[in-house]
């Protein structure tokens, strides 16, 4: 594929230059992004952001004379890294994950149950919590979670088994009258 833009080099039409740049490099960049993200929409967003950055630097890129694809691929990689960091920084709040029945009139007890479940889920390891939330709250199959995490489906099932076992054990421990609910209520985050 061409690495410089001979038809528009020296031209002041940045739209034509960007269209040619997109035509020559977008399919390869999209495959590259999709290979890393396994999510077509996220890959398309990353490629779009890459070409937005290329448009901002277009005069410099056109005058440089070096191959453009390595620069575009490097920018794309940085865009995907930034998106991943942003996603990790904005983790889901577990209260938002637990569904709330709209017509239940349990009031305070429902709030305590949700708070207790939140405490128990936070005590799980991140790997176990992620699998449990994906399977039970997002209704994802073990195979789909395995594909997303890049682990075998058996690993997902194993993590789910141990996560459920830990949650049941912890809830049974909290439900034991000898332990009392007052201790659990005091541990709820404010």
C-alpha positions in Angstrom: 0.0 0.0 0.0 1.2 3.5 -0.6 2.9 5.1 2.3 2.7 8.8 1.2 -0.1 10.6 -0.4 1.2 11.5 -3.9 -2.1 12.8 -5.3 -2.7 15.4 -2.7 0.9 16.1 -1.5 1.3 19.8 -1.6 -2.4 20.3 -2.0 -4.4 22.4 0.5 -7.4 20.0 0.4 -7.1 18.3 3.7 -10.4 16.5 3.2 -9.1 14.7 0.1 -5.9 13.8 1.8 -7.7 12.4 4.8 -10.1 10.4 2.6 -7.1 8.9 0.7 -5.4 8.2 4.0 -8.5 6.5 5.3 -9.0 4.5 2.1 -5.5 3.2 2.2 -5.1 2.4 5.9 -8.5 2.0 7.6 -9.2 -1.6 6.8 -5.8 -2.8 8.1 -6.1 -0.6 11.2 -9.6 -1.9 11.9 -8.4 -5.5 11.7 -5.6 -4.7 14.0 -7.9 -3.0 16.6 -10.5 -5.7 16.3 -7.9 -8.4 17.0 -6.9 -6.7 20.2 -10.4 -5.7 21.5 -12.6 -8.5 20.1 -15.3 -5.9 20.0 -16.2 -4.4 16.6 -17.7 -1.2 18.0 -14.7 -0.5 20.3 -12.4 -1.2 17.3 -14.3 1.2 15.1 -14.2 3.9 17.8 -10.5 3.5 18.2 -9.9 3.7 14.5 -12.1 6.8 14.3 -10.1 8.5 17.1 -6.9 7.5 15.3 -8.0 9.3 12.1 -9.2 12.3 14.1 -5.7 12.6 15.5 -4.2 12.1 12.1 -6.4 14.9 10.8 -5.1 17.2 13.5 -1.5 16.5 12.5 -2.2 16.1 8.7 0.1 19.0 7.5 3.0 17.6 9.4 2.3 14.1 8.3 2.1 15.1 4.6 5.4 17.0 4.8 7.3 14.3 6.7 7.7 11.8 3.8 8.1 8.8 6.2 5.7 5.9 6.0 2.3 6.7 7.6 1.1 3.3 8.6 3.6 2.8 11.5 2.6 6.2 12.9 -1.1 5.4 12.5 -0.6 2.0 14.2 1.3 3.5 17.1 -1.5 6.1 17.6 -4.1 3.4 17.4 -2.3 1.4 20.0 -2.1 4.4 22.3 -5.8 5.1 21.8 -6.7 1.5 22.7 -4.4 1.7 25.8 -6.1 4.9 26.9 -9.6 3.4 26.4 -8.6 0.4 28.5 -7.2 2.6 31.3 -10.4 4.7 31.2 -12.6 1.6 31.4 -10.6 0.2 34.4 -10.7 3.6 36.2 -14.5 3.7 35.9 -15.3 0.3 37.3 -19.0 -0.5 37.8 -20.4 0.3 41.2 -21.8 -3.0 42.6 -25.0 -1.2 43.8 -25.8 -0.4 40.2 -25.3 -4.0 39.2 -27.7 -5.6 41.7 -31.2 -5.3 40.2 -33.9 -3.6 42.3 -37.5 -4.7 42.2 -39.6 -1.6 41.7 -42.8 -2.7 43.5 -41.2 -4.4 46.6 -42.2 -2.8 49.9 -39.5 -4.4 52.0 -37.9 -1.0 52.7 -35.1 -1.3 55.3 -34.6 -5.0 55.0 -34.1 -4.8 51.2 -31.5 -2.1 51.8 -29.7 -4.3 54.4 -29.8 -7.3 52.0 -28.4 -5.2 49.2 -25.7 -3.8 51.5 -24.8 -7.2 52.8 -24.6 -8.6 49.2 -22.4 -5.6 48.3 -20.0 -6.3 51.2 -19.8 -10.0 50.3 -19.2 -9.3 46.6 -16.4 -6.9 47.5 -14.7 -9.6 49.6 -14.4 -11.8 46.5 -11.2 -11.7 44.5 -11.6 -9.5 41.3 -11.4 -12.5 39.0 -14.2 -14.3 40.9 -16.3 -11.2 41.3 -16.0 -10.4 37.6 -17.2 -13.9 36.5 -20.1 -13.9 39.0 -21.3 -10.5 37.9 -21.0 -11.3 34.2 -22.9 -14.6 34.5 -25.6 -13.7 37.0 -26.2 -10.0 36.5 -25.4 -9.6 32.8 -26.7 -13.0 31.9 -23.6 -13.9 29.9 -22.8 -17.5 29.1 -19.6 -19.1 30.5 -18.3 -19.3 26.9 -18.9 -15.6 26.2 -17.2 -14.6 29.4 -14.3 -16.9 28.6 -13.9 -15.3 25.1 -14.0 -11.8 26.6 -11.5 -12.7 29.4 -9.2 -14.8 27.1 -9.4 -17.8 29.4 -10.9 -21.3 28.9 -14.6 -21.8 29.6 -13.6 -24.4 32.3 -11.7 -21.7 34.1 -14.8 -19.5 34.1 -16.9 -22.3 35.4 -14.4 -23.0 38.1 -14.2 -19.4 39.2 -18.0 -19.2 39.2 -18.2 -22.3 41.4 -15.7 -21.0 43.9 -17.3 -17.5 43.9 -20.7 -18.9 44.6 -19.4 -21.2 47.3 -17.6 -18.2 49.0 -20.8 -16.0 48.7 -23.0 -18.8 50.2 -20.5 -19.4 53.0 -20.2 -15.8 53.8 -24.0 -15.2 53.7 -24.6 -18.3 55.9 -22.0 -16.9 58.4 -23.8 -13.5 58.4 -27.2 -15.2 58.8 -26.1 -17.2 61.8 -27.9 -15.9 64.9 -24.8 -16.4 67.0 -23.0 -13.8 64.8 -25.9 -11.3 64.8 -26.9 -8.9 62.1 -25.7 -5.8 64.0 -22.1 -6.6 63.3 -22.9 -6.7 59.5 -24.9 -3.5 59.6 -22.0 -1.6 61.1 -19.6 -2.9 58.4 -21.8 -1.5 55.5 -19.9 1.3 53.7 -21.4 4.7 54.1 
